Amino acid sequence: MTTERSRAIHELDATVRVGKRGVEAVADELVNQLEGQQFVKAKFLRAARTSDTEELAADLAEQAGAEVVDVRGHTAVFER
């Protein structure tokens, strides 16, 4: 990752929250946000963590037609 790209990702706030309703409930929201932004950061709340965060991020990316850029802790960054 380039420094400029890393900085842009680091400065993002999580605008998508995945809760107990799972990734299916927020996939459309992720698609909508990616239409207007290069990157979107999502936080996986405790209620959503039925499996590993990387697996959940991959599922969400697949449903939204996006790519996972980075996963750290319980937060993931996506791009179209």
C-alpha positions in Angstrom: 0.0 0.0 0.0 1.3 3.4 -0.8 1.7 6.0 1.9 -1.0 8.3 0.4 -3.4 5.4 0.2 -2.6 4.2 3.7 -3.1 7.7 5.0 -6.5 8.0 3.3 -7.6 4.7 4.7 -6.4 5.5 8.2 -8.3 8.8 8.3 -11.6 7.2 7.4 -14.4 6.8 10.0 -16.4 3.6 10.0 -19.6 4.5 8.2 -21.0 1.0 8.0 -21.8 -1.0 11.1 -22.5 -4.7 10.9 -24.7 -5.9 13.8 -26.8 -8.9 14.8 -28.7 -8.9 11.5 -25.4 -9.8 9.7 -23.7 -8.8 6.5 -26.8 -9.3 4.3 -28.5 -6.3 6.1 -25.7 -3.8 5.2 -24.6 -5.1 1.8 -26.8 -2.6 -0.1 -25.6 0.3 2.1 -22.0 -0.6 1.3 -22.8 -0.6 -2.4 -24.4 2.8 -2.1 -21.5 4.3 -0.2 -18.9 2.9 -2.6 -20.7 4.7 -5.5 -19.6 8.0 -4.0 -16.3 7.1 -2.3 -13.2 5.2 -3.1 -13.0 3.5 0.2 -15.5 2.6 2.9 -14.7 1.4 6.4 -17.0 -1.0 8.2 -17.0 -2.1 11.8 -18.2 -5.5 12.8 -20.0 -5.2 16.2 -19.8 -8.0 18.8 -23.3 -9.3 17.9 -22.2 -9.9 14.3 -19.0 -11.8 15.1 -20.2 -15.3 14.6 -17.0 -16.1 12.8 -13.6 -14.5 12.0 -13.7 -10.9 11.0 -11.8 -11.7 7.8 -14.4 -14.2 6.8 -17.2 -11.8 7.5 -15.5 -9.1 5.5 -15.0 -11.5 2.6 -18.7 -12.4 2.7 -19.7 -8.7 2.8 -17.4 -7.9 -0.1 -18.8 -10.7 -2.2 -22.4 -9.6 -1.6 -21.6 -6.0 -2.4 -19.3 -6.7 -5.4 -16.4 -5.0 -3.6 -12.9 -5.9 -2.6 -11.4 -6.1 0.9 -8.5 -3.7 1.1 -7.5 -4.3 4.8 -8.8 -6.0 7.9 -7.6 -4.9 11.3 -9.2 -6.1 14.5 -12.9 -5.9 14.0 -12.8 -3.3 11.2 -12.5 -3.7 7.5 -11.9 -1.4 4.5 -13.5 -2.0 1.2 -13.2 -0.5 -2.3 -15.1 -1.1 -5.5 
